[in-house]
Amino acid sequence: GRNQGDAPRAGGMTPSPRRVVARYLLANSFTPAPGGKLLGYKVMAWDPETNEAVSGANSVLRTPLRKGLVHKMPGVGVFLGATREYVLRHYAHHEFNVLITYTFDSNDVVRGNLTDREREISVTQARVVGWEVFDEDLNPVA
């Protein structure tokens, strides 16, 4: 027998109503990324001496900034917002702020809901795809 995934795709096949709703909801919150992942954003304090992101809630929690690095946080996980604007508005209150762009898997969501209006979730792990540093007035720092 063949797996369902091996079935040829006929031009006339339509996705299930559930899948259509799921796609619609995702399109209006977290942005899809390649490989079935989603994009999420986080703002942390930035240490210019070490180029590390520092947790605003617990300064002992520091993490290096490297593309492809997987970030994990003990306990509640990595909090992510759906948009750059949201996390900058709510969390950029440090002398130096680093806006980190992550990809994550929807199966790793441990808190929150991908379709909430709050647009904030927590995941067990997230992979760094990029970052930008801003000063306290949200001007980019070279």
N, C-alpha and C positions, 0 to 999 in steps of 0.2 A: 504493500500500500504506500501511497504518496502522502506526505505531510500536507496540511492545508497550505502552508507557506510555499509549497512547490506548485500549487495550482496555477495554470496559465491565467494571465489577467486579460479578460475579455474587455473590449472597448466599452461595452454597454454596462459593465458592473458598476454599481453605485455603492459607496461606503454606507455602513449601517447608520441609522439616525443617531445612535449613541456616539459613534466616532465623529460624526459631523458636529454634534454639540461640543464634544471634547476639543475638537480643533478650533471651534469658534471661541470657546472660553480661553484656551491657551493663547490664541491670537490677541486677546484683549487683556492679557496680563504679562506673563513671562514670555520673552521673545525666544522662538526656537533657534537653536544653534545646530551646526552640522552633526551628523551621527545620532540624531534623535535626542540630543541633549537640549538643555534650556540655558539661557543666559540669566545670571543674577548679579547683583551689585552690592558692595559693602564699602562703608567708609570706616577707616581706622585712623588713629594718630600715626604720624610718620616720623621716624627717627632718622634725620639726615646723616648722622655719624655712621650708622650701620646699614642704611637703606632697608630697615625692617618696619613692618606694620606692627603697631602696638595696640592692644585692646584698650578701648576707652573705659571698659568696666573693670579691668584687672590688668594693670601695667606689667605684671609679671609675664603675661601671655604675649609673646612676641613671635613673629613669623617672618622669615626672609621673603623677599619678593623676587620670584623667578618664574618665568613663563613655563607652564607645564607642571609646576609644583602643585601637589594636592594638599590643601589646607584642611585640617580637622580641628575641632575645638572640643575640649572635654565637657562632659555633662550635656548641656542643651544643644550642642551642635553649632554649626556656622549659620548665623542669621544673614539672610539675603533679602534685598528688596528687588522689585520687578523693574524699576527704572532708575537711571542715574539721578534724575531730578529728585526723586523721592528720598534716596539715601543722602544726597548732598544737603537737602533741606532739613532733614531730621537729625543727621549725625555728624555733620562737618562743623564741629565746635572746638577744634584743637588749633594750636598754633600752626601746625602743619597737618594737612589732611591727605590721606591717600585713598583715592577711589579705585577699588579693585574690581575688575570684571572677571567673573568666573563662569565656567560651564558646570552644570550639574545634571544628575539623572533624576527624573521625577520619582523613581523608586527610592531615592535616598531622603525624601522629605520626611522629617520626624515631627514637625510642628507646623501648624498653619495649613493653609489650603491654597493650591495654585490658582484658584478662581476667586479668592476673597477680594473684597474691595480694599482691604488694608494693604495688600500687595507686599506682605512680608512673610517669609517662611523661615524654617530652620532645617538644615540638611546635615547628614552625618559627615559628608565630605564634599569638597568643591575644588575644581582645578583652575588655577590662575591662567587667564588668557591675556591679561594686560592690566596696566594701572596708570594712573595720572596723579600727580601731586599738586595740591592747592594750598595757598596760605589761608589765614583765618578769614580773609575777605573773599575767599573763593577765586582769587587770581591764580592762574597756572604758575607753577614754580618750575623753572627750566632744569 
